Amino acid sequence: MNTEWTADYKSTGIAGIICTAKDNSEIELFFPAAGDCYNGNLDNVGSYGIYWNSSLLTFNILSAYSLLLSNDSVTW
């Protein structure tokens, strides 16, 4: 999978990461940089995003897999 940061996805004004298939750049998935919420405050909209998966970590059942994204990195 290839990833690319965009500050303006398809002229919508929404920043985030575009993921494309290595063998077909026509296939894409977009993750908006929706920010994060901590103690009821929404922060970092447009520069950061976190997406939680429903699969629990096998070594810590209090946590789940996640995708973290920013304008300089993508971490699974």
TORSETI-118253 format. One record per residue: x, y, z of N, C-alpha, C in turn. Coordinates in pm, 1 decimal, m for minus. Layout:
% TORSETI-118253
<n_X=X | n_Y=Y | n_Z=Z | ca_X=X | ca_Y=Y | ca_Z=Z | c_X=X | c_Y=Y | c_Z=Z>
...
This chain:
% TORSETI-118253
<n_X=83.6 | n_Y=m116.5 | n_Z=0.0 | ca_X=0.0 | ca_Y=0.0 | ca_Z=0.0 | c_X=88.9 | c_Y=123.9 | c_Z=0.0>
<n_X=50.7 | n_Y=221.4 | n_Z=m77.6 | ca_X=118.5 | ca_Y=350.2 | ca_Z=m80.6 | c_X=34.1 | c_Y=451.0 | c_Z=m2.8>
<n_X=101.3 | n_Y=542.9 | n_Z=66.7 | ca_X=29.6 | ca_Y=647.1 | ca_Z=140.0 | c_X=82.9 | c_Y=784.2 | c_Z=99.6>
<n_X=m7.8 | n_Y=881.3 | n_Z=99.0 | ca_X=29.7 | ca_Y=1018.8 | ca_Z=63.6 | c_X=m57.1 | c_Y=1114.8 | c_Z=143.6>
<n_X=6.3 | n_Y=1214.1 | n_Z=201.8 | ca_X=m66.9 | ca_Y=1317.9 | ca_Z=274.9 | c_X=m122.2 | c_Y=1418.2 | c_Z=175.8>
<n_X=m243.7 | n_Y=1463.0 | n_Z=198.6 | ca_X=m301.1 | ca_Y=1570.7 | ca_Z=118.6 | c_X=m363.6 | c_Y=1673.8 | c_Z=212.4>
<n_X=m347.2 | n_Y=1798.8 | n_Z=179.5 | ca_X=m407.0 | ca_Y=1906.1 | ca_Z=259.4 | c_X=m546.9 | c_Y=1941.6 | c_Z=208.3>
<n_X=m581.7 | n_Y=1890.5 | n_Z=89.3 | ca_X=m709.1 | ca_Y=1926.3 | ca_Z=26.9 | c_X=m757.8 | c_Y=1810.2 | c_Z=m58.9>
<n_X=m819.6 | n_Y=1712.9 | n_Z=3.3 | ca_X=m864.4 | ca_Y=1593.4 | ca_Z=m68.5 | c_X=m975.2 | c_Y=1626.7 | c_Z=m168.0>
<n_X=m945.2 | n_Y=1606.6 | n_Z=m294.9 | ca_X=m1040.1 | ca_Y=1627.9 | ca_Z=m405.2 | c_X=m1115.9 | c_Y=1760.1 | c_Z=m393.4>
<n_X=m1042.2 | n_Y=1865.3 | n_Z=m359.1 | ca_X=m1095.1 | ca_Y=2002.2 | ca_Z=m348.7 | c_X=m1206.5 | c_Y=2016.9 | c_Z=m244.5>
<n_X=m1199.8 | n_Y=1936.8 | n_Z=m138.0 | ca_X=m1300.2 | ca_Y=1946.0 | ca_Z=m31.5 | c_X=m1252.4 | c_Y=2031.4 | c_Z=84.9>
<n_X=m1121.0 | n_Y=2062.8 | n_Z=87.3 | ca_X=m1064.2 | ca_Y=2136.0 | ca_Z=199.0 | c_X=m1032.3 | c_Y=2048.2 | c_Z=318.5>
<n_X=m1046.5 | n_Y=1916.3 | n_Z=302.5 | ca_X=m1022.7 | ca_Y=1821.7 | ca_Z=411.5 | c_X=m884.9 | c_Y=1759.1 | c_Z=395.7>
<n_X=m804.7 | n_Y=1766.2 | n_Z=502.0 | ca_X=m670.4 | ca_Y=1708.5 | ca_Z=501.3 | c_X=m676.3 | c_Y=1564.0 | c_Z=550.4>
<n_X=m578.5 | n_Y=1484.4 | n_Z=506.3 | ca_X=m570.8 | ca_Y=1346.5 | ca_Z=553.3 | c_X=m475.9 | c_Y=1263.2 | c_Z=469.1>
<n_X=m483.8 | n_Y=1134.0 | n_Z=487.5 | ca_X=m397.2 | ca_Y=1038.4 | ca_Z=418.6 | c_X=m476.3 | c_Y=964.3 | c_Z=311.3>
<n_X=m419.2 | n_Y=958.2 | n_Z=191.5 | ca_X=m475.4 | ca_Y=877.8 | ca_Z=83.0 | c_X=m393.2 | c_Y=750.1 | c_Z=75.6>
<n_X=m459.3 | n_Y=636.0 | n_Z=86.6 | ca_X=m394.3 | ca_Y=506.3 | ca_Z=73.4 | c_X=m434.8 | c_Y=448.3 | c_Z=m61.4>
<n_X=m336.8 | n_Y=405.4 | n_Z=m139.7 | ca_X=m365.4 | ca_Y=345.8 | ca_Z=m269.9 | c_X=m299.9 | c_Y=208.7 | c_Z=m278.8>
<n_X=m359.1 | n_Y=122.4 | n_Z=m359.7 | ca_X=m304.0 | ca_Y=m10.4 | ca_Z=m382.3 | c_X=m173.7 | c_Y=1.9 | c_Z=m460.3>
<n_X=m75.3 | n_Y=m82.6 | n_Z=m427.4 | ca_X=54.2 | ca_Y=m76.7 | ca_Z=m497.1 | c_X=41.0 | c_Y=m108.9 | c_Z=m644.8>
<n_X=m51.4 | n_Y=m197.4 | n_Z=m678.0 | ca_X=m63.0 | ca_Y=m241.0 | ca_Z=m817.7 | c_X=m172.9 | c_Y=m169.3 | c_Z=m895.9>
<n_X=m248.0 | n_Y=m79.5 | n_Z=m828.9 | ca_X=m354.8 | ca_Y=m8.6 | ca_Z=m898.2 | c_X=m384.9 | c_Y=121.7 | c_Z=m824.3>
<n_X=m330.8 | n_Y=231.3 | n_Z=m872.3 | ca_X=m349.0 | ca_Y=359.8 | ca_Z=m803.9 | c_X=m492.1 | c_Y=412.4 | c_Z=m814.4>
<n_X=m576.7 | n_Y=346.8 | n_Z=m893.5 | ca_X=m717.9 | ca_Y=385.7 | ca_Z=m904.0 | c_X=m795.4 | c_Y=346.3 | c_Z=m778.4>
<n_X=m743.7 | n_Y=247.0 | n_Z=m705.2 | ca_X=m810.5 | ca_Y=199.8 | ca_Z=m583.6 | c_X=m753.6 | c_Y=278.3 | c_Z=m466.3>
<n_X=m839.5 | n_Y=353.7 | n_Z=m396.7 | ca_X=m790.6 | ca_Y=434.4 | ca_Z=m285.6 | c_X=m887.4 | c_Y=433.6 | c_Z=m168.0>
<n_X=m830.5 | n_Y=463.0 | n_Z=m54.0 | ca_X=m904.9 | ca_Y=475.7 | ca_Z=70.1 | c_X=m853.8 | c_Y=603.0 | c_Z=136.6>
<n_X=m944.6 | n_Y=688.4 | n_Z=181.4 | ca_X=m906.3 | ca_Y=816.1 | ca_Z=240.1 | c_X=m940.4 | c_Y=817.7 | c_Z=388.6>
<n_X=m842.5 | n_Y=858.8 | n_Z=470.7 | ca_X=m861.5 | ca_Y=875.6 | ca_Z=613.8 | c_X=m845.9 | c_Y=1023.8 | c_Z=647.8>
<n_X=m954.1 | n_Y=1092.1 | n_Z=681.1 | ca_X=m943.7 | ca_Y=1233.5 | ca_Z=717.1 | c_X=m863.2 | c_Y=1254.0 | c_Z=845.5>
<n_X=m791.5 | n_Y=1363.6 | n_Z=851.9 | ca_X=m720.4 | ca_Y=1402.2 | ca_Z=974.2 | c_X=m823.8 | c_Y=1467.8 | c_Z=1065.2>
<n_X=m900.4 | n_Y=1384.0 | n_Z=1131.6 | ca_X=m1015.5 | ca_Y=1429.8 | ca_Z=1209.4 | c_X=m977.8 | c_Y=1481.7 | c_Z=1347.4>
<n_X=m849.5 | n_Y=1474.2 | n_Z=1381.4 | ca_X=m805.3 | ca_Y=1521.6 | ca_Z=1511.9 | c_X=m817.9 | c_Y=1414.5 | c_Z=1617.9>
<n_X=m813.2 | n_Y=1455.9 | n_Z=1742.6 | ca_X=m826.7 | ca_Y=1363.8 | ca_Z=1853.8 | c_X=m907.4 | c_Y=1432.0 | c_Z=1964.4>
<n_X=m963.9 | n_Y=1351.2 | n_Z=2048.8 | ca_X=m1044.3 | ca_Y=1402.9 | ca_Z=2158.9 | c_X=m982.5 | c_Y=1356.5 | c_Z=2289.9>
<n_X=m951.5 | n_Y=1451.8 | n_Z=2375.4 | ca_X=m893.3 | ca_Y=1420.0 | ca_Z=2505.5 | c_X=m960.7 | c_Y=1506.9 | c_Z=2610.0>
<n_X=m1014.2 | n_Y=1443.5 | n_Z=2712.0 | ca_X=m1086.8 | ca_Y=1514.7 | ca_Z=2818.2 | c_X=m1198.3 | c_Y=1603.6 | c_Z=2762.8>
<n_X=m1263.5 | n_Y=1556.1 | n_Z=2657.7 | ca_X=m1375.1 | ca_Y=1629.6 | ca_Z=2600.2 | c_X=m1337.6 | c_Y=1739.9 | c_Z=2504.9>
<n_X=m1208.5 | n_Y=1759.9 | n_Z=2479.7 | ca_X=m1163.1 | ca_Y=1864.9 | ca_Z=2388.2 | c_X=m1118.4 | c_Y=1804.8 | c_Z=2255.6>
<n_X=m1164.2 | n_Y=1861.9 | n_Z=2145.9 | ca_X=m1122.8 | ca_Y=1819.9 | ca_Z=2012.7 | c_X=m1003.0 | c_Y=1904.3 | c_Z=1970.9>
<n_X=m892.3 | n_Y=1836.3 | n_Z=1939.3 | ca_X=m768.6 | ca_Y=1905.3 | ca_Z=1903.3 | c_X=m712.0 | c_Y=1849.2 | c_Z=1773.0>
<n_X=m622.5 | n_Y=1921.7 | n_Z=1713.2 | ca_X=m541.1 | ca_Y=1878.1 | ca_Z=1599.6 | c_X=m619.9 | c_Y=1842.4 | c_Z=1473.2>
<n_X=m739.0 | n_Y=1896.6 | n_Z=1456.3 | ca_X=m816.7 | ca_Y=1871.7 | ca_Z=1335.1 | c_X=m739.6 | c_Y=1926.3 | c_Z=1215.3>
<n_X=m725.7 | n_Y=1845.4 | n_Z=1113.9 | ca_X=m654.0 | ca_Y=1885.8 | ca_Z=993.3 | c_X=m506.9 | c_Y=1852.6 | c_Z=993.8>
<n_X=m453.5 | n_Y=1808.9 | n_Z=1108.7 | ca_X=m310.3 | ca_Y=1774.2 | ca_Z=1112.6 | c_X=m283.5 | c_Y=1638.2 | c_Z=1174.0>
<n_X=m384.8 | n_Y=1574.3 | n_Z=1232.5 | ca_X=m363.4 | ca_Y=1447.7 | ca_Z=1302.4 | c_X=m494.1 | c_Y=1369.1 | c_Z=1303.7>
<n_X=m482.4 | n_Y=1237.5 | n_Z=1307.9 | ca_X=m601.0 | ca_Y=1153.6 | ca_Z=1319.7 | c_X=m566.6 | c_Y=1021.6 | c_Z=1384.3>
<n_X=m662.8 | n_Y=962.5 | n_Z=1451.6 | ca_X=m644.6 | ca_Y=830.7 | ca_Z=1511.8 | c_X=m771.9 | c_Y=750.9 | c_Z=1486.6>
<n_X=m753.6 | n_Y=630.2 | n_Z=1439.0 | ca_X=m864.9 | ca_Y=540.5 | ca_Z=1409.8 | c_X=m843.3 | c_Y=410.8 | c_Z=1484.8>
<n_X=m943.5 | n_Y=371.6 | n_Z=1564.0 | ca_X=m934.1 | ca_Y=249.0 | ca_Z=1642.9 | c_X=m1000.1 | c_Y=134.7 | c_Z=1568.8>
<n_X=m940.3 | n_Y=16.9 | n_Z=1580.7 | ca_X=m991.7 | ca_Y=m105.8 | ca_Z=1522.7 | c_X=m1068.9 | c_Y=m180.3 | c_Z=1630.3>
<n_X=m1160.1 | n_Y=m265.3 | n_Z=1592.2 | ca_X=m1237.5 | ca_Y=m341.2 | ca_Z=1690.8 | c_X=m1163.5 | c_Y=m464.8 | c_Z=1741.9>
<n_X=m1046.5 | n_Y=m495.4 | n_Z=1684.4 | ca_X=m969.6 | ca_Y=m612.4 | ca_Z=1727.9 | c_X=m882.2 | c_Y=m577.0 | c_Z=1848.2>
<n_X=m899.2 | n_Y=m651.4 | n_Z=1956.1 | ca_X=m819.2 | ca_Y=m628.3 | ca_Z=2075.9 | c_X=m677.0 | c_Y=m677.1 | c_Z=2055.6>
<n_X=m583.9 | n_Y=m610.6 | n_Z=2121.9 | ca_X=m445.6 | ca_Y=m657.4 | ca_Z=2121.3 | c_X=m439.3 | c_Y=m788.3 | c_Z=2199.7>
<n_X=m365.7 | n_Y=m884.4 | n_Z=2150.9 | ca_X=m357.5 | ca_Y=m1013.1 | ca_Z=2219.7 | c_X=m279.2 | c_Y=m1003.2 | c_Z=2349.7>
<n_X=m186.3 | n_Y=m907.9 | n_Z=2359.7 | ca_X=m104.6 | ca_Y=m895.6 | ca_Z=2479.9 | c_X=m161.1 | c_Y=m794.4 | c_Z=2579.7>
<n_X=m269.1 | n_Y=m723.6 | n_Z=2542.1 | ca_X=m331.1 | ca_Y=m627.6 | ca_Z=2632.9 | c_X=m476.5 | c_Y=m608.9 | c_Z=2592.5>
<n_X=m566.4 | n_Y=m681.1 | n_Z=2655.7 | ca_X=m706.6 | ca_Y=m678.6 | ca_Z=2613.9 | c_X=m777.5 | c_Y=m547.0 | c_Z=2647.4>
<n_X=m708.2 | n_Y=m455.4 | n_Z=2712.1 | ca_X=m765.7 | ca_Y=m323.8 | ca_Z=2738.7 | c_X=m738.0 | c_Y=m225.0 | c_Z=2625.6>
<n_X=m665.4 | n_Y=m270.6 | n_Z=2523.0 | ca_X=m630.4 | ca_Y=m185.0 | ca_Z=2409.5 | c_X=m669.7 | c_Y=m252.6 | c_Z=2278.6>
<n_X=m679.8 | n_Y=m172.7 | n_Z=2173.8 | ca_X=m712.5 | ca_Y=m224.7 | ca_Z=2040.9 | c_X=m608.7 | c_Y=m175.1 | c_Z=1941.7>
<n_X=m606.1 | n_Y=m238.8 | n_Z=1826.2 | ca_X=m518.3 | ca_Y=m192.0 | ca_Z=1719.4 | c_X=m566.9 | c_Y=m55.2 | c_Z=1672.2>
<n_X=m474.5 | n_Y=26.4 | n_Z=1624.7 | ca_X=m512.7 | ca_Y=159.9 | ca_Z=1580.3 | c_X=m426.9 | c_Y=205.7 | c_Z=1463.5>
<n_X=m475.6 | n_Y=306.7 | n_Z=1394.6 | ca_X=m404.5 | ca_Y=373.5 | ca_Z=1286.4 | c_X=m386.7 | c_Y=518.0 | c_Z=1330.6>
<n_X=m262.3 | n_Y=562.9 | n_Z=1335.6 | ca_X=m230.1 | ca_Y=701.6 | ca_Z=1370.5 | c_X=m176.1 | c_Y=768.7 | c_Z=1246.0>
<n_X=m225.5 | n_Y=886.7 | n_Z=1215.1 | ca_X=m176.8 | ca_Y=956.0 | ca_Z=1095.2 | c_X=m153.4 | c_Y=1102.7 | c_Z=1121.7>
<n_X=m54.0 | n_Y=1154.3 | n_Z=1053.1 | ca_X=m24.4 | ca_Y=1297.9 | ca_Z=1056.3 | c_X=37.5 | c_Y=1334.4 | c_Z=922.6>
<n_X=72.1 | n_Y=1460.5 | n_Z=906.8 | ca_X=127.9 | ca_Y=1503.8 | ca_Z=778.5 | c_X=268.1 | c_Y=1448.9 | c_Z=753.1>
<n_X=332.0 | n_Y=1388.1 | n_Z=853.8 | ca_X=466.2 | ca_Y=1333.6 | ca_Z=830.9 | c_X=479.1 | c_Y=1184.3 | c_Z=860.9>
<n_X=370.4 | n_Y=1116.1 | n_Z=901.2 | ca_X=383.3 | ca_Y=973.4 | ca_Z=927.8 | c_X=249.3 | c_Y=902.2 | c_Z=932.2>
<n_X=255.3 | n_Y=772.3 | n_Z=908.5 | ca_X=141.4 | ca_Y=682.4 | ca_Z=924.9 | c_X=191.7 | c_Y=564.0 | c_Z=1005.8>
<n_X=126.6 | n_Y=535.7 | n_Z=1117.0 | ca_X=168.1 | ca_Y=425.6 | ca_Z=1203.3 | c_X=49.8 | c_Y=333.1 | c_Z=1223.8>
<n_X=71.9 | n_Y=204.9 | n_Z=1200.4 | ca_X=m34.1 | ca_Y=104.5 | ca_Z=1218.5 | c_X=m21.9 | c_Y=44.8 | c_Z=1355.6>
